Amino acid sequence: MKNAEVEVGDVVVTKAGPRHRVGVAAYVDRTPARLLVSGKMVLLRANPAAADPRFLARALSTPGPQAYLDARKTGMAESQMNFTNEDLLGLRIDIPNLSDQRRISDYLDTETCRIDQLITMQQRLLKLLEERDQALRDQLVNHLAEAFGEIPLRRFITRFEQGESPQCEAMPREAGSEWGVLKLSAVKRGHFNPTENKRVPEGTRVNREYEVQQGDLLISRANTPSLVGDAAVVDSTTTNLLLPDLLYRIALTSTMDAQYVAQVALSGRVRTLIESVARGSSQSMVKLRGEDIKNWPIPNASRVQQAEVLREIDRGTQATSRLRSAVTRQLRMLAERRRALITAAVTGQFDVSTASGRNVTDGV
């Protein structure tokens, strides 16, 4: 449909999806030809005599309009929310005259570009820190493989099972007797996060056989290509958490440390194998068969050698972990500064004419 073709100068607004992703507005500054807006988005084409689309997109992103839209979102779950076109069109926005809109937009184009450049630099640093950790892990795993050879993981497995996922609520369980089902995000890059779970509704029958236990090795069987096959060990004594159907749980013989296997699973040797066998109909979700995981090559090191490798990895990643935390804080501050600057400029909290030229990133 011609009216649904995206053009430079349009504003697109998400209208369906997880709550935090509904109502997101963006100005289209470039687009390929023949790109159509999906049914989960609204395309707005501003009247050029009344509104600058850059200003409109930013105004829609400020707290007032966002609170208005959030109050009108409906859905069966927090992960499946939407609002009507009439809700969006009924939103009232205070906007200055067109000349002031353009001046504010020009100012924000310049200042947000500076912040975005800083954000890009910090994200690049995070990537370098990740690559440093990966290089250390690969070096240690490759050395063990060359020194002691490799054996398929299946030789060390005493139990291999897939969980189940009853109908859950989007919110996490509360402390106490409530049950929760782990989300895929509970297992990421060798770390287990028990707070990533979905609450099992009261009255639902719970299969306690799938309650995860401290020491369990968890591996994702379905995820994005970069995350499928991620492994982590349950290292807390959190109770009342269930294994979902998208995670495998593995128990190992006494000769194999679960943390060691989780680190080997992150190595380049295994990640290359995962990429070659993962299958899926889209790049947003691919899957691993149990047999694929059982064939992972594991360096045949003794428990003493496994422990030494884990200590080396821990020592190496502690320094990068501190740097990563500092960079993450910096990114959070930059994002907050960006949002605050847009809100203040769009709502007229300061005059951009007198503010031009100041350094909005001072103190970041």
N, C-alpha and C positions, 0 to 999 in steps of 0.2 A: 504494500500500500504506500502510495506516494507520501501521505501525511505521516507515515510512521518511519520514513527514512531519516536517519540522523544526519544533521548538517552542522557545520562549524557555526558557533553562535547559539546553538540550542542549549537548553538546560535539561538534564535527565535526573529523575528522582526515583529511587527504588521504592516499590510499594508492596513487596511480598518477600518473606524470608524470615530469618531469625530477628527477634525484636531489635537488637542493636544494629542490624543492617537495613532496617526499614526506615525510610525517610531520609536517606543519605542523598544529598543533592550535589551535582557536579556540572561545571561549565564545560562544554565541548569546544576545545581549542584546536583540535585536529581530528580527522576521522577518515577512514578509507571510504571509497565509493560504495554505494549500494549496501550500506549497513543499516539494518532495521532494528528498531527498539523492540525488546521482548515484552511479553505480556506481564512480566513482573516489574516493569518500569513504566513511568509516565514521562512523556516527552513534552516539554514546555517550550514554546517559541514566543519570545517576548515581543511586544509591540515596540518597534524601534523608536517610536516617538514618545514613549512613556517610560521605558525601562532599559537599563544596560544589563544584558544577561549575566555578565560577570558579577554585578552587584546583586542581582536576583538570586543566583546560586549561593552566594555567601550569606545573604540575608536569611535564606531558608535554613542555613546551617547553624544559626545563632540559637541560644537557649530558649527564647520565647516561642518561635515557630516549632522547634523540636519538641517542646513540652506539649504544645497544641496537638501535634500529630501523634505523639506517644499516647496521649489520653484517648485517642480514637482508634488505636490499633486493636484488632480483634483476631481471634484464632483459637484453634483447638489446643495449641501448646505454644510455649515461648519460642520454639524453633520454627513455628509456622504462623507468623503474624502477617496482617495486611491492613490497609485502609482503603477507603473508596476514593474514586476520582473526585467526588463531590466534597469529601473531607479536605482534600488538598486545595481545590478551587475555592472553598469557603474560607481559607486561611487569610487573615488580614495582616498585611505587612506595612509598617510605616516606612516610606521611602522619601528621600529628598528629591529636589528637582533633578532633571536629567544631567545637567552640568555638574552638580555635586556628586551624583552617582559615578560619573566618569572619572572625576578627580579622585574620589575615594578608591575606585577600582584600579586606577593607574598606580596609586600609592601602594595599595596592597599587592599588586602584581610584582612591584619591585621588592618590597620588604619580605613577602612570603617566599620569593625566589631566593633571597639570601638565606633565610632559615632552611629552606629545602636543600640548599647546597651543603649546609652544615649537617643536616640529617643524613644526606647521602654519604658524606665523609665518615660519619659515625657508623653507619651501616656497613660501609666498606671495612672499617676497622673490626667490627664484629665478625665479618666474614674471614678476615685474616687470622683472627684468634681461633676461629673454628678450624681453619686449615692447619694451624700450628698444632692443635690437639690431634687432628686426624693424622698428620705426618708422624707424630710421636707414636701413636697407636699402631700405625702401619709398620713403622720400623721395628717395633718390638714383636708384633705378631709374625711378620715376615722372617725375623731372625729365628724365632722358635720353630716355624714351619720348615725352614731350611736345616735347622740343627736336629730336629727330632721327627720330622715327617708329619703327615696329617692322617687323621682317621675320621670317617663320617660320624657326624653327631649321633646317629642312630645307635652306635655301639655303646653310648653312655646313657641312653634314655631308659628309665624304668617305668615312666608313665607319660602319656601324651594325650591331652584331651582339649576339646573345644567347649567353650561355655555356652550359655543361652541368654537371651535377652527378653525378659518379660516386658510388657507395656509399662513404660516409666514416665514420670513427670520430668520436665526440663530442669527443675531446680535440684540442687544437690540435697542429699539427706542431711538431717540434723543429728547432732550428737545424741547418744543414748541408744535406744533399742531399734531405731529405724534402720531399714535396709536400703542399700544402694547398689546400683550396677555400675561397674567401672566404665568410663568412656574411653575411646581410643586414645585420647590425649593424656590419659593416665600413664601411658608408656611412651616415652619420647627420648631419643638419643641417650639411652642407658640410664635414664632417671625415672623413678616411679613416684607419681603424685597422687596420693589417695583422695585428695579433695576434688579431683576430676571424676565425678560420678553423677548419676541421675537417681533420684529418689524413687523407690518402689512404693506404689500407692498402698495405703493401709488396707489390709484384708486380702492382699495378693498372696497366693501360696508361694513360698520361697523354697527353692531346692538347695538345701544346706550343703549338698555335696560340692557345689560350685563356689563356696565361700573361699576366698583367697587367704593363704596363710603366709606368715613370714618365711622367707626363703624360696618362695615359688618363683620360677623363671617364667616370665610372660613375654610372648612374642606376638606382634600384630600380624594377622593373616590377611587383612584387607586394609588398604589406606591409599594415599597418594603414592606415586612411584618413588618419591624420595623418602617416604616414611614407612612404607610397607616392609615388614621384617624387622622393625625396631624391636629391641629387646631391653628388658629391665627386670630387676629382682625386687620382689616385695620386701622392703627393708624396714618396715614399721610393723607394729603389732595392732594396727587398726583392724577392728572387727566389723562384721556385718556388711562386708563388701563382696559382691558376686562377680564371677568371671563372665564377661559377655561373649556372644557368639563370634565376635570379630577378633578375639584374642585366643591364642593357644596357651595352655599351661603345661610346663614340662618339669618332671622330676628326674634327677640325674643320679648316677652311681656315686659312691663315696670318693671315687678317684677324680671327679670333675667338679670344680667350683662353679656355681651358677653365675657369679659375678664375672668370672673369667670368660665364660661362654658369651655373656652379654657384651663384653668388650670385643671379643672376636667377631661377633655379629655386626659390629660397627666398622670393622676393618674394611679396607678397600678390596681385599680378596673376596670376602663374602658379599659385599655390596655389589660387586661386579657380577657375581653369580646370581644374586637376586634380580638384578636388572634383566638378565637373560632368560629367566624362567617365569617372572611375574606376568600374569595375563589379566586382561580386562577390556571392556568394550569402550572405555574412555580413559583419558589421562588423569581424570579426577579420582578414579578408584580402580586399583588393580588388586589382584589376589595371589596368595601363595598357597599351594597345596601342602598338606602335611608332609608328603614325601619330599617336596622341595627342601623343606627345612631339615628333615632328617638326613639329607645328603650334604649338609654344610660341612666343609672341611675344617676340622678342629686340630690345631697343632697338639701333638701328643706329649705334652709337658707333664712333669710330675706336679703334685700339689704344692711342693716347695717352690718350684719354678713358676707355677701359676700365681702364687702369692707374691713373688718378687715382681712379676710383670704388673700386677695390680698396684703394688706400691709405687712403681715407677710411673705408671699412668696417673696415679693420684697426686704424686709430687709435681708432675708436669702440668697437670690441669688446675692445681690450686692457684698458681700465679695467674693463669689466664682467666680463671673464674673471678678473681678480684678485679681484674681489668674489665671483664665482661660486665660485672655489676656496675662499675663506674660508668661505662659507656651506655648501659641501659638506662641508668638514672639520667644521663645527659640527654638521651633521646626522649625520655618522658618529659623533661623540662622544656625541650625545644617544641614538642608537640603541644604542650600546654601553653607556651608562649605564643605559638602560632594561632591557636584557637582564641586566646584572650585578645590578641591584636585585631583579629578579624571582627570579633564581637564589639570591641571598643570603637573601631573605625566605622562599622556599619550602623551602629546605634547612636553615633554622634557624641561619644564620650570625650573625644578630643578632635581638634581641627587638624586635618591632615596637611593643610597648607603650611602650618607652622611646624608640624612634626617632620616634614620631609627633610631627609638628610641625617636624622638622628640614628643612632645605632640601636635597633630594637633587640639585639641579642646581647646587650651588656648584661653581665651577671650570669650568663648561661655558660 
